[in-house]
Amino acid sequence: AVSVVDAPITDAGFRLVVASGNVTSMMAFLEVVVAHHGGQIADKAAFRSFAAAIVSDSPTFETAVAAVATKKSWAYWSNEACTLVSNSSVADVGLTIEYACSKTWFNCANLPDECSSSTYHSAEYVLSVYYQEQSSPLPTCYYNGGLIFARVASSVGSSCVVTKDGATTPLTDEGLQAVVRSGDVAEVATFLRRVVEDVIGGLVIDLEALEAFASDPPSSLYDAEQLLADATWVCTGDVAVCYPDEDSVSLTNSGYKLIAAQLDAARLRGFLRRVIAFYEGQVLNETALETFAETTKTFSEVTAALNERPYWIAFGPVASCLLLDRNEDASVGLTLEAACSQSSLFDCASIPSECGDDSWLTARYALSALRAASSGSSLGTCERSGSLVFAQAQATLDDASCFVSHEPAQTALTEEGYAAVKRLKDAGKMQVLLERLIESSLSSRVIDVEELQKMAENPPNSVPEALAELAEAAWLCSSSSAACSLNPSLATLEEESFEAVLADGGDEAVTTFGKRIVEHYGGEVTDESAMLSAFRSSVSLATFAASVAQGPTWAPSSFANSTCFAREDTGLAGSLSAKASISQACAAMEQFDCDDIPTECLDTWWDALDYILSVRNLELGFDASSEGSAALSCVSGGQLVFTSPRMSRPSGSPNCLVSKDGSVSALTSEGYQATLASASNSSISAFIRRAAAEQLLATVLKDSGINSLLANPPASYLELLAALYEADWLSIGALEEEPSNLENGSSGTDEDFLSWRMYFLYVLGGIVGLAVVISALYVWSKELRSWQRKNKSGPATSKPPSEAPSKATVTPVSTGLGVAIVVGEDMIAGGKIEQAAL
């Protein structure tokens, strides 16, 4: 026999406790029933009375359970009554399944395999299906003589609980119907995505297509599986194909979808880094990148956001999306297609044959020609038809035969290159281009420089016209002709030219060529005879250059330390010297790779030369901001070269000078390192201010912020920009000067109070002034009505006050606090107001 203490919570156990007549035993029995219904005893005396009544009345167990279910006031009640939990042993799980299966449309014989091996999991599934169908738990906690469960725990987290959550509900028909019943397309899409990945073994490669499919889902899971298996936007092939990494997909809408569909945050951020790099940007803040990855949902949203140049990205100073390296092959074809569509500016049929066999060279030519024809705008966009395209081609230090620019020594010798230089209306640059045409296309030399200059001042309209005119020019001669001597005014300053002038030139030719060498060293010939003697006694260009470098009495130099400062006004020969100078410096560079020259400094050899020479000289202990440098030789490979950057740069040139002076140094990694090397707080501070203003469009609010950076400056330029981005003493994007109190680090509280006080006084003054005007008008109208009453039968000559001669004036007077109204004397007839002022 079962004792009263061990009585089961069933009909039989209840009858056993009732038969005992023990109220305390009944209280213990019923307390379990109360707990099963989500209750906790609050009033033990009242509960005892309830238990005593049950013993006295001897009802059935079902009646007693029903009484408890009314949730008496002697207990606290929760809403989770009769909840199925894994460690529950009070209610009958089998009875629960039996009852639930009898009340739902679901056939319990179709329980998923993973839920049928355990009665608890089976109960979870059936109860949750009932709940999703009826939107409520089972209506009772009692069935067939025992307690049953009415619901599953809301946060059970079991794979056998059917819910409307597409991410967790079982992948069954019941799970599909529950999610569809929610009416939430996103939840349906999540469910179907799991079907693709967990059932079909594929990958959704187009989230937009998945969402469209989810908006009108199939009626059964079987149909969904069949349709998804055949969907073009579902990949079921090789893992490497279905799950490509962020570095292997194209920078297109399709590539974005492939990565985004994987729901891998790290991969998506990696893809976005590639896109940002395509825009010539570097991430300054990782948290901002994470937020960006979470909030942008389409590729077009990504490109639109980058077009706005967000502050958490450090962008280069030139246009984005530069065609510079062969790093994104997929974008080249689209770039060329986009460029060739600009038929009003450029005809792709005119691309020279030597650039047409290579898609990269073809795209470079087309983009550069577009840029030259449209004042530097190129395509003007980095995105076209869901794909990234190169917006602009950047010059390189290598062969420029497939690049059109305004630089006459570099631009392609084509119709587009000629037009680009002609558009400048610069006779000096046109002369350089004509020299190149004469040498390369006509294999000739210029005899009369003045005639060349005249032609450069009024150049022909096209290359064919120029060549036709040059072919007839009497001031040219064929370079293959023995009688055609080298022109000392135009000859390249190299060994071959030196020997030709020395062998064939008279005193005039030697003097002209020698003076050019002296000028290259910053000197001026003061004694032509002595210079002639030195020239003719020299065995080579290097020998004569060495004597010039000493600063002889016949050619004193204005420069120190045998420095050869770059000069852009030296014609084609000077441009070739600039190119040779770049080669010499890059070959000698120890810590800097010339491939890392900032893109803004690659437009001309002169800009590149400024950057490279200033970096090289700093490596050797010479600063470009100070006069003089003995860092490099002015002769390299038998040719005169430059050893220091230009002393003056044309207006509008990019800042390509690396110096220890932070107020002028280029805003680059090398510029920052040079400034740090100065160990000067004022110089570093100047650089930091410029970086904040020009890179982040920020205003320094507190000098103490810069001082904190000076105490422990970041190690790299990118780290500096990242620190500035995070600084609370900068106003990011503020282009105007802040109030001086902020500049000095003040909180601004007193000034803010004064501003509000002044604002209040202005408003008060305005109100008072308005009240005076209204009062005056009221008095005036009252007097007018009085005058009209008195003069209804008066003389015809009587005039109302408004027409009577008067000294009355109503004058607004600025007081600094609003407007004061001055009312003139005799304003109102009868002298009601003689004079008033506020």
Beta strands, then each sheet from edge to edge (+ up, - down):
strand 1: 39-41
strand 2: 75-77
strand 3: 83-84
strand 4: 142-143
strand 5: 146-147
strand 6: 151-152
strand 7: 203-204
strand 8: 234-235
strand 9: 281-283
strand 10: 313-315
strand 11: 322-323
strand 12: 383-384
strand 13: 387-388
strand 14: 392-393
strand 15: 444-446
strand 16: 476-478
strand 17: 635-636
strand 18: 639-640
strand 19: 699-700
strand 20: 730-731
strand 21: 810-814
strand 22: 819-823
strand 23: 836-837
sheet 1: 1+ 2-
sheet 2: 3+ 6+
sheet 3: 4+ 5-
sheet 4: 7+ 8-
sheet 5: 9+ 10-
sheet 6: 11+ 14+
sheet 7: 12+ 13-
sheet 8: 15+ 16-
sheet 9: 17+ 18-
sheet 10: 19+ 20-
sheet 11: 21+ 22- 23+
end
